Amino acid sequence: MTTALRPSQELIRLGGKTAIVTGCAVGIGYGIAARLADAGANVVIADVDEVQAKAAAEQLGAAGFPVTAVRADVADESDVARLADTAIGAYGAIDILVNNAGIYPNQLVMDMTAADFERVLRVNLHGLFLCTQHVARHMIERGRGGRIINITSIDALHPSTAGLAHYDASKHGAWGFTKNVALELAPHGIWVNAIAPGGIATPGVAAAQSAPPAGVDMAAMLEGFLARIPMKRLGDPDEIGRAALFLASELSSYTTGTQIVVDGGALLS
């Protein structure tokens, strides 16, 4: 028996749905927010930098998209609770959560303090847990399912450079968390997946290149990294946004507990 073919335009539309995107003011987060908004979603831009969050919301709002900016530190549970309440208050529900907020200070392990290590895990992993828990509770109570998308990294699979041991630990944890929570939430109709970006041209990457840790030749490292990418270029934030749109939409109706690698083929080498 053949299932009737639903139009592609219908599968990809997010009209009437609400998405929270964390770490959303610039870079990958903004690329995801713009792509989800273009597909019809109401988007809540959450970022620890309130000024940049409002600027991003104004830019998307000027394009006619329904957007709300919220200052939120994902490592602070009271901020996460307020973020969820704000999204529900503004749009009535939360259908999509994109856990994108993350930090990646370059520090060699021998120069790293316990506080340095803990700070990265609190934002990248503990923050992911808090956002997932608060939003999933709402989705379960609402009873209409949902989508949770965790932005990991190719570093969740293989280290890309020295100086990111804390970051790599957090991203391996994020990938493991994704798989286990996908098992837990599937009975509630909530699909949980991850996207693992490779090298993406973002302001954060530019900042990391301009201030490398002592003992690391960032220019040589970047040159070597680009040489290992079969496509011979860094990615664009919108290319991560397109993957997020797939996972947020009905195009991925039979997909949970997986990780989409978007890296120009970098892991092949």
ZADO-1210 file (C-alpha; in nm, 4 decimals, padded with zeros to 6 digits):
<atoms>
<atom x="00.0000" y="00.0000" z="00.0000" code="MET" pos="1"/>
<atom x="00.1486" y="00.3329" z="-00.1053" code="THR" pos="2"/>
<atom x="00.1184" y="00.6330" z="00.1261" code="THR" pos="3"/>
<atom x="-00.0152" y="00.9463" z="-00.0433" code="ALA" pos="4"/>
<atom x="00.2679" y="01.1837" z="-00.1288" code="LEU" pos="5"/>
<atom x="00.2520" y="01.4989" z="00.0816" code="ARG" pos="6"/>
<atom x="00.3715" y="01.8150" z="-00.0976" code="PRO" pos="7"/>
<atom x="00.7274" y="01.9150" z="-00.0063" code="SER" pos="8"/>
<atom x="00.6132" y="02.2680" z="00.0729" code="GLN" pos="9"/>
<atom x="00.3756" y="02.1288" z="00.3339" code="GLU" pos="10"/>
<atom x="00.6417" y="01.9109" z="00.4949" code="LEU" pos="11"/>
<atom x="00.8910" y="02.1923" z="00.5369" code="ILE" pos="12"/>
<atom x="00.6562" y="02.4644" z="00.6648" code="ARG" pos="13"/>
<atom x="00.6686" y="02.5549" z="01.0342" code="LEU" pos="14"/>
<atom x="00.3758" y="02.7955" z="01.0403" code="GLY" pos="15"/>
<atom x="00.2115" y="02.8132" z="01.3826" code="GLY" pos="16"/>
<atom x="00.5094" y="02.6531" z="01.5574" code="LYS" pos="17"/>
<atom x="00.7405" y="02.8211" z="01.8069" code="THR" pos="18"/>
<atom x="01.1144" y="02.7632" z="01.8316" code="ALA" pos="19"/>
<atom x="01.3644" y="02.8604" z="02.0988" code="ILE" pos="20"/>
<atom x="01.7206" y="02.8923" z="01.9732" code="VAL" pos="21"/>
<atom x="01.9903" y="02.9475" z="02.2356" code="THR" pos="22"/>
<atom x="02.3184" y="03.1252" z="02.1702" code="GLY" pos="23"/>
<atom x="02.1336" y="03.2831" z="01.8850" code="CYS" pos="24"/>
<atom x="02.2539" y="03.6406" z="01.8464" code="ALA" pos="25"/>
<atom x="02.5264" y="03.5707" z="01.5897" code="VAL" pos="26"/>
<atom x="02.6919" y="03.2920" z="01.3927" code="GLY" pos="27"/>
<atom x="02.5399" y="02.9455" z="01.3755" code="ILE" pos="28"/>
<atom x="02.2557" y="03.0345" z="01.6125" code="GLY" pos="29"/>
<atom x="02.1499" y="03.3288" z="01.4003" code="TYR" pos="30"/>
<atom x="02.1720" y="03.1182" z="01.0852" code="GLY" pos="31"/>
<atom x="01.9389" y="02.8613" z="01.2424" code="ILE" pos="32"/>
<atom x="01.6966" y="03.1252" z="01.3702" code="ALA" pos="33"/>
<atom x="01.6750" y="03.2913" z="01.0301" code="ALA" pos="34"/>
<atom x="01.6081" y="02.9630" z="00.8513" code="ARG" pos="35"/>
<atom x="01.3375" y="02.8536" z="01.0978" code="LEU" pos="36"/>
<atom x="01.1756" y="03.1970" z="01.0840" code="ALA" pos="37"/>
<atom x="01.1768" y="03.1875" z="00.7037" code="ASP" pos="38"/>
<atom x="00.9912" y="02.8544" z="00.7232" code="ALA" pos="39"/>
<atom x="00.7170" y="03.0218" z="00.9269" code="GLY" pos="40"/>
<atom x="00.8127" y="02.9588" z="01.2904" code="ALA" pos="41"/>
<atom x="00.7860" y="03.2085" z="01.5707" code="ASN" pos="42"/>
<atom x="01.1429" y="03.2336" z="01.6998" code="VAL" pos="43"/>
<atom x="01.2635" y="03.3162" z="02.0490" code="VAL" pos="44"/>
<atom x="01.6215" y="03.4374" z="02.0297" code="ILE" pos="45"/>
<atom x="01.8005" y="03.3549" z="02.3556" code="ALA" pos="46"/>
<atom x="02.1491" y="03.4802" z="02.4239" code="ASP" pos="47"/>
<atom x="02.3585" y="03.5843" z="02.7226" code="VAL" pos="48"/>
<atom x="02.4384" y="03.9082" z="02.5357" code="ASP" pos="49"/>
<atom x="02.1142" y="04.1048" z="02.5557" code="GLU" pos="50"/>
<atom x="02.2298" y="04.3821" z="02.3226" code="VAL" pos="51"/>
<atom x="02.3232" y="04.1412" z="02.0460" code="GLN" pos="52"/>
<atom x="02.0063" y="03.9356" z="02.1014" code="ALA" pos="53"/>
<atom x="01.7902" y="04.2450" z="02.0547" code="LYS" pos="54"/>
<atom x="01.9881" y="04.3473" z="01.7468" code="ALA" pos="55"/>
<atom x="01.9372" y="04.0035" z="01.5925" code="ALA" pos="56"/>
<atom x="01.5647" y="04.0173" z="01.6728" code="ALA" pos="57"/>
<atom x="01.5355" y="04.3618" z="01.5150" code="GLU" pos="58"/>
<atom x="01.7095" y="04.2388" z="01.2015" code="GLN" pos="59"/>
<atom x="01.4767" y="03.9396" z="01.1636" code="LEU" pos="60"/>
<atom x="01.1757" y="04.1447" z="01.2661" code="GLY" pos="61"/>
<atom x="01.2549" y="04.3975" z="00.9945" code="ALA" pos="62"/>
<atom x="01.2226" y="04.1108" z="00.7458" code="ALA" pos="63"/>
<atom x="00.8690" y="04.0504" z="00.8716" code="GLY" pos="64"/>
<atom x="00.9368" y="03.7518" z="01.0956" code="PHE" pos="65"/>
<atom x="00.7743" y="03.7099" z="01.4418" code="PRO" pos="66"/>
<atom x="01.0728" y="03.7162" z="01.6777" code="VAL" pos="67"/>
<atom x="01.1257" y="03.7740" z="02.0499" code="THR" pos="68"/>
<atom x="01.4619" y="03.8376" z="02.2147" code="ALA" pos="69"/>
<atom x="01.5375" y="03.7086" z="02.5646" code="VAL" pos="70"/>
<atom x="01.8545" y="03.7563" z="02.7660" code="ARG" pos="71"/>
<atom x="01.9345" y="03.4132" z="02.9123" code="ALA" pos="72"/>
<atom x="02.2347" y="03.2333" z="03.0559" code="ASP" pos="73"/>
<atom x="02.1671" y="02.8650" z="02.9867" code="VAL" pos="74"/>
<atom x="02.3874" y="02.7643" z="03.2814" code="ALA" pos="75"/>
<atom x="02.1486" y="02.9450" z="03.5187" code="ASP" pos="76"/>
<atom x="01.8323" y="02.7436" z="03.5880" code="GLU" pos="77"/>
<atom x="01.6274" y="03.0502" z="03.6821" code="SER" pos="78"/>
<atom x="01.7154" y="03.2067" z="03.3454" code="ASP" pos="79"/>
<atom x="01.6181" y="02.8863" z="03.1640" code="VAL" pos="80"/>
<atom x="01.2827" y="02.8715" z="03.3452" code="ALA" pos="81"/>
<atom x="01.2183" y="03.2358" z="03.2585" code="ARG" pos="82"/>
<atom x="01.3122" y="03.1703" z="02.8949" code="LEU" pos="83"/>
<atom x="01.0595" y="02.8879" z="02.8659" code="ALA" pos="84"/>
<atom x="00.7898" y="03.0936" z="03.0392" code="ASP" pos="85"/>
<atom x="00.8565" y="03.3888" z="02.8088" code="THR" pos="86"/>
<atom x="00.8243" y="03.1732" z="02.4964" code="ALA" pos="87"/>
<atom x="00.4989" y="03.0200" z="02.6190" code="ILE" pos="88"/>
<atom x="00.3650" y="03.3594" z="02.7245" code="GLY" pos="89"/>
<atom x="00.4466" y="03.5156" z="02.3883" code="ALA" pos="90"/>
<atom x="00.3344" y="03.2368" z="02.1570" code="TYR" pos="91"/>
<atom x="00.1356" y="02.9877" z="02.3654" code="GLY" pos="92"/>
<atom x="00.3664" y="02.6863" z="02.3364" code="ALA" pos="93"/>
<atom x="00.7138" y="02.5584" z="02.2496" code="ILE" pos="94"/>
<atom x="00.7407" y="02.3136" z="01.9606" code="ASP" pos="95"/>
<atom x="01.1119" y="02.3261" z="01.8805" code="ILE" pos="96"/>
<atom x="01.4205" y="02.3719" z="02.0965" code="LEU" pos="97"/>
<atom x="01.7632" y="02.4249" z="01.9457" code="VAL" pos="98"/>
<atom x="02.0405" y="02.3946" z="02.2056" code="ASN" pos="99"/>
<atom x="02.3095" y="02.5934" z="02.0307" code="ASN" pos="100"/>
<atom x="02.4663" y="02.7990" z="02.3116" code="ALA" pos="101"/>
<atom x="02.8268" y="02.7054" z="02.3656" code="GLY" pos="102"/>
<atom x="03.1720" y="02.8402" z="02.4400" code="ILE" pos="103"/>
<atom x="03.5118" y="02.7215" z="02.3215" code="TYR" pos="104"/>
<atom x="03.8004" y="02.9146" z="02.4780" code="PRO" pos="105"/>
<atom x="04.1342" y="02.7871" z="02.3512" code="ASN" pos="106"/>
<atom x="04.3323" y="02.6594" z="02.6502" code="GLN" pos="107"/>
<atom x="04.5883" y="02.3847" z="02.6670" code="LEU" pos="108"/>
<atom x="04.5192" y="02.1363" z="02.9465" code="VAL" pos="109"/>
<atom x="04.8448" y="02.2189" z="03.1223" code="MET" pos="110"/>
<atom x="04.7356" y="02.5849" z="03.1430" code="ASP" pos="111"/>
<atom x="04.3741" y="02.5110" z="03.2360" code="MET" pos="112"/>
<atom x="04.2299" y="02.5543" z="03.5847" code="THR" pos="113"/>
<atom x="03.9506" y="02.3452" z="03.7299" code="ALA" pos="114"/>
<atom x="03.7303" y="02.6536" z="03.7063" code="ALA" pos="115"/>
<atom x="03.8104" y="02.6892" z="03.3348" code="ASP" pos="116"/>
<atom x="03.7120" y="02.3273" z="03.2726" code="PHE" pos="117"/>
<atom x="03.3938" y="02.3510" z="03.4803" code="GLU" pos="118"/>
<atom x="03.2827" y="02.6744" z="03.3090" code="ARG" pos="119"/>
<atom x="03.2845" y="02.5116" z="02.9646" code="VAL" pos="120"/>
<atom x="03.0923" y="02.2088" z="03.0891" code="LEU" pos="121"/>
<atom x="02.8384" y="02.4268" z="03.2725" code="ARG" pos="122"/>
<atom x="02.7487" y="02.6155" z="02.9556" code="VAL" pos="123"/>
<atom x="02.7901" y="02.3447" z="02.6922" code="ASN" pos="124"/>
<atom x="02.6557" y="02.0420" z="02.8784" code="LEU" pos="125"/>
<atom x="02.4780" y="02.1466" z="03.1973" code="HIS" pos="126"/>
<atom x="02.3028" y="02.4255" z="03.0063" code="GLY" pos="127"/>
<atom x="02.1912" y="02.1786" z="02.7413" code="LEU" pos="128"/>
<atom x="02.0475" y="01.9572" z="03.0164" code="PHE" pos="129"/>
<atom x="01.8596" y="02.2446" z="03.1822" code="LEU" pos="130"/>
<atom x="01.7049" y="02.3708" z="02.8583" code="CYS" pos="131"/>
<atom x="01.6088" y="02.0206" z="02.7493" code="THR" pos="132"/>
<atom x="01.4503" y="01.9354" z="03.0824" code="GLN" pos="133"/>
<atom x="01.2432" y="02.2526" z="03.1142" code="HIS" pos="134"/>
<atom x="01.1217" y="02.2517" z="02.7544" code="VAL" pos="135"/>
<atom x="01.0577" y="01.8755" z="02.7432" code="ALA" pos="136"/>
<atom x="00.8397" y="01.9013" z="03.0545" code="ARG" pos="137"/>
<atom x="00.6240" y="02.1555" z="02.8732" code="HIS" pos="138"/>
<atom x="00.6120" y="01.9421" z="02.5582" code="MET" pos="139"/>
<atom x="00.5077" y="01.6333" z="02.7576" code="ILE" pos="140"/>
<atom x="00.2369" y="01.8223" z="02.9480" code="GLU" pos="141"/>
<atom x="00.1069" y="01.9708" z="02.6241" code="ARG" pos="142"/>
<atom x="00.0907" y="01.6277" z="02.4637" code="GLY" pos="143"/>
<atom x="00.1656" y="01.7314" z="02.1066" code="ARG" pos="144"/>
<atom x="00.5258" y="01.6163" z="02.0733" code="GLY" pos="145"/>
<atom x="00.8131" y="01.8344" z="01.9667" code="GLY" pos="146"/>
<atom x="01.1649" y="01.8554" z="01.8308" code="ARG" pos="147"/>
<atom x="01.4884" y="01.9059" z="02.0238" code="ILE" pos="148"/>
<atom x="01.8049" y="01.9719" z="01.8256" code="ILE" pos="149"/>
<atom x="02.1438" y="01.9791" z="01.9963" code="ASN" pos="150"/>
<atom x="02.4344" y="02.1477" z="01.8230" code="ILE" pos="151"/>
<atom x="02.7365" y="01.9327" z="01.8950" code="THR" pos="152"/>
<atom x="03.0484" y="01.9470" z="01.6769" code="SER" pos="153"/>
<atom x="03.2734" y="01.7228" z="01.4759" code="ILE" pos="154"/>
<atom x="03.4737" y="01.7384" z="01.8000" code="ASP" pos="155"/>
<atom x="03.2061" y="01.5094" z="01.9437" code="ALA" pos="156"/>
<atom x="03.3585" y="01.2471" z="01.7142" code="LEU" pos="157"/>
<atom x="03.7204" y="01.3480" z="01.6631" code="HIS" pos="158"/>
<atom x="03.9359" y="01.6323" z="01.8012" code="PRO" pos="159"/>
<atom x="03.9952" y="01.9168" z="01.5585" code="SER" pos="160"/>
<atom x="04.2745" y="02.1032" z="01.7345" code="THR" pos="161"/>
<atom x="04.4800" y="02.1239" z="02.0530" code="ALA" pos="162"/>
<atom x="04.3488" y="02.3536" z="02.3232" code="GLY" pos="163"/>
<atom x="03.9915" y="02.2258" z="02.3209" code="LEU" pos="164"/>
<atom x="03.9987" y="01.9330" z="02.5653" code="ALA" pos="165"/>
<atom x="03.7222" y="02.0854" z="02.7820" code="HIS" pos="166"/>
<atom x="03.5140" y="02.1660" z="02.4729" code="TYR" pos="167"/>
<atom x="03.5618" y="01.8161" z="02.3301" code="ASP" pos="168"/>
<atom x="03.4616" y="01.6603" z="02.6624" code="ALA" pos="169"/>
<atom x="03.1437" y="01.8699" z="02.6626" code="SER" pos="170"/>
<atom x="03.0565" y="01.7820" z="02.3036" code="LYS" pos="171"/>
<atom x="03.1138" y="01.4089" z="02.3515" code="HIS" pos="172"/>
<atom x="02.8797" y="01.4443" z="02.6494" code="GLY" pos="173"/>
<atom x="02.6234" y="01.6328" z="02.4419" code="ALA" pos="174"/>
<atom x="02.6180" y="01.3542" z="02.1823" code="TRP" pos="175"/>
<atom x="02.5753" y="01.0866" z="02.4487" code="GLY" pos="176"/>
<atom x="02.3025" y="01.2932" z="02.6146" code="PHE" pos="177"/>
<atom x="02.1240" y="01.3299" z="02.2797" code="THR" pos="178"/>
<atom x="02.1061" y="00.9558" z="02.2215" code="LYS" pos="179"/>
<atom x="01.9836" y="00.8705" z="02.5687" code="ASN" pos="180"/>
<atom x="01.7223" y="01.1450" z="02.5847" code="VAL" pos="181"/>
<atom x="01.5989" y="01.0407" z="02.2395" code="ALA" pos="182"/>
<atom x="01.5152" y="00.7018" z="02.3940" code="LEU" pos="183"/>
<atom x="01.3414" y="00.8603" z="02.6913" code="GLU" pos="184"/>
<atom x="01.1321" y="01.1128" z="02.5006" code="LEU" pos="185"/>
<atom x="01.0315" y="00.9105" z="02.1926" code="ALA" pos="186"/>
<atom x="00.7198" y="00.7685" z="02.3660" code="PRO" pos="187"/>
<atom x="00.6020" y="01.1296" z="02.4040" code="HIS" pos="188"/>
<atom x="00.6428" y="01.2055" z="02.0342" code="GLY" pos="189"/>
<atom x="00.9501" y="01.4215" z="02.0965" code="ILE" pos="190"/>
<atom x="01.2335" y="01.3586" z="01.8536" code="TRP" pos="191"/>
<atom x="01.5837" y="01.4450" z="01.9772" code="VAL" pos="192"/>
<atom x="01.8712" y="01.4797" z="01.7306" code="ASN" pos="193"/>
<atom x="02.2043" y="01.6546" z="01.6914" code="ALA" pos="194"/>
<atom x="02.3947" y="01.8471" z="01.4281" code="ILE" pos="195"/>
<atom x="02.7748" y="01.8280" z="01.4279" code="ALA" pos="196"/>
<atom x="02.9172" y="02.1285" z="01.2456" code="PRO" pos="197"/>
<atom x="03.2699" y="02.1321" z="01.1156" code="GLY" pos="198"/>
<atom x="03.4570" y="02.4550" z="01.0542" code="GLY" pos="199"/>
<atom x="03.1981" y="02.7306" z="01.0124" code="ILE" pos="200"/>
<atom x="03.2845" y="03.0937" z="00.9388" code="ALA" pos="201"/>
<atom x="03.1442" y="03.2740" z="01.2445" code="THR" pos="202"/>
<atom x="03.2494" y="03.5735" z="01.4574" code="PRO" pos="203"/>
<atom x="03.3382" y="03.3307" z="01.7377" code="GLY" pos="204"/>
<atom x="03.5771" y="03.1365" z="01.5157" code="VAL" pos="205"/>
<atom x="03.7356" y="03.4631" z="01.4008" code="ALA" pos="206"/>
<atom x="03.7841" y="03.5700" z="01.7624" code="ALA" pos="207"/>
<atom x="03.9438" y="03.2356" z="01.8519" code="ALA" pos="208"/>
<atom x="04.1846" y="03.2727" z="01.5611" code="GLN" pos="209"/>
<atom x="04.2862" y="03.6211" z="01.6739" code="SER" pos="210"/>
<atom x="04.3662" y="03.5115" z="02.0317" code="ALA" pos="211"/>
<atom x="04.5189" y="03.1616" z="02.0255" code="PRO" pos="212"/>
<atom x="04.6523" y="02.9994" z="02.3444" code="PRO" pos="213"/>
<atom x="05.0218" y="03.0202" z="02.4178" code="ALA" pos="214"/>
<atom x="05.2149" y="02.7652" z="02.2174" code="GLY" pos="215"/>
<atom x="04.9512" y="02.7257" z="01.9432" code="VAL" pos="216"/>
<atom x="05.0177" y="02.8582" z="01.5908" code="ASP" pos="217"/>
<atom x="04.6562" y="02.9265" z="01.4947" code="MET" pos="218"/>
<atom x="04.7342" y="03.0383" z="01.1385" code="ALA" pos="219"/>
<atom x="04.9218" y="02.7173" z="01.0637" code="ALA" pos="220"/>
<atom x="04.6526" y="02.5121" z="01.2352" code="MET" pos="221"/>
<atom x="04.3770" y="02.6741" z="01.0283" code="LEU" pos="222"/>
<atom x="04.5741" y="02.6205" z="00.7089" code="GLU" pos="223"/>
<atom x="04.6180" y="02.2552" z="00.7963" code="GLY" pos="224"/>
<atom x="04.2508" y="02.2201" z="00.8876" code="PHE" pos="225"/>
<atom x="04.1349" y="02.3717" z="00.5578" code="LEU" pos="226"/>
<atom x="04.3703" y="02.1420" z="00.3689" code="ALA" pos="227"/>
<atom x="04.1916" y="01.8417" z="00.5236" code="ARG" pos="228"/>
<atom x="03.8449" y="01.9576" z="00.4127" code="ILE" pos="229"/>
<atom x="03.7592" y="01.7986" z="00.0772" code="PRO" pos="230"/>
<atom x="03.5409" y="02.0983" z="-00.0117" code="MET" pos="231"/>
<atom x="03.8364" y="02.3310" z="00.0637" code="LYS" pos="232"/>
<atom x="03.6322" y="02.5920" z="00.2473" code="ARG" pos="233"/>
<atom x="03.4665" y="02.6747" z="00.5752" code="LEU" pos="234"/>
<atom x="03.0907" y="02.6385" z="00.5977" code="GLY" pos="235"/>
<atom x="02.8323" y="02.9138" z="00.6229" code="ASP" pos="236"/>
<atom x="02.5965" y="02.9429" z="00.9241" code="PRO" pos="237"/>
<atom x="02.2983" y="02.9016" z="00.6914" code="ASP" pos="238"/>
<atom x="02.4258" y="02.5575" z="00.5937" code="GLU" pos="239"/>
<atom x="02.3746" y="02.4552" z="00.9570" code="ILE" pos="240"/>
<atom x="02.0388" y="02.6343" z="00.9488" code="GLY" pos="241"/>
<atom x="01.9263" y="02.4162" z="00.6599" code="ARG" pos="242"/>
<atom x="02.0137" y="02.0994" z="00.8532" code="ALA" pos="243"/>
<atom x="01.8226" y="02.2361" z="01.1525" code="ALA" pos="244"/>
<atom x="01.5205" y="02.3034" z="00.9330" code="LEU" pos="245"/>
<atom x="01.5245" y="01.9400" z="00.8200" code="PHE" pos="246"/>
<atom x="01.5264" y="01.8173" z="01.1801" code="LEU" pos="247"/>
<atom x="01.2649" y="02.0708" z="01.2926" code="ALA" pos="248"/>
<atom x="01.0219" y="01.9920" z="01.0130" code="SER" pos="249"/>
<atom x="00.8157" y="01.6951" z="00.9010" code="GLU" pos="250"/>
<atom x="01.0922" y="01.6082" z="00.6558" code="LEU" pos="251"/>
<atom x="01.2518" y="01.4221" z="00.9494" code="SER" pos="252"/>
<atom x="00.9368" y="01.2499" z="01.0743" code="SER" pos="253"/>
<atom x="01.1156" y="00.9137" z="01.1234" code="TYR" pos="254"/>
<atom x="01.4439" y="01.0460" z="01.2605" code="THR" pos="255"/>
<atom x="01.5501" y="01.0495" z="01.6256" code="THR" pos="256"/>
<atom x="01.8705" y="00.9827" z="01.8178" code="GLY" pos="257"/>
<atom x="02.0939" y="01.0641" z="01.5243" code="THR" pos="258"/>
<atom x="02.3679" y="01.3159" z="01.4526" code="GLN" pos="259"/>
<atom x="02.4001" y="01.4908" z="01.1187" code="ILE" pos="260"/>
<atom x="02.7581" y="01.5832" z="01.0357" code="VAL" pos="261"/>
<atom x="02.7855" y="01.9048" z="00.8320" code="VAL" pos="262"/>
<atom x="03.1593" y="01.9515" z="00.7814" code="ASP" pos="263"/>
<atom x="03.2429" y="01.9689" z="00.4113" code="GLY" pos="264"/>
<atom x="03.3831" y="01.6172" z="00.4429" code="GLY" pos="265"/>
<atom x="03.6455" y="01.7069" z="00.7075" code="ALA" pos="266"/>
<atom x="03.6004" y="01.3842" z="00.9035" code="LEU" pos="267"/>
<atom x="03.6732" y="01.1810" z="00.5917" code="LEU" pos="268"/>
<atom x="04.0373" y="01.2742" z="00.6256" code="SER" pos="269"/>
</atoms>
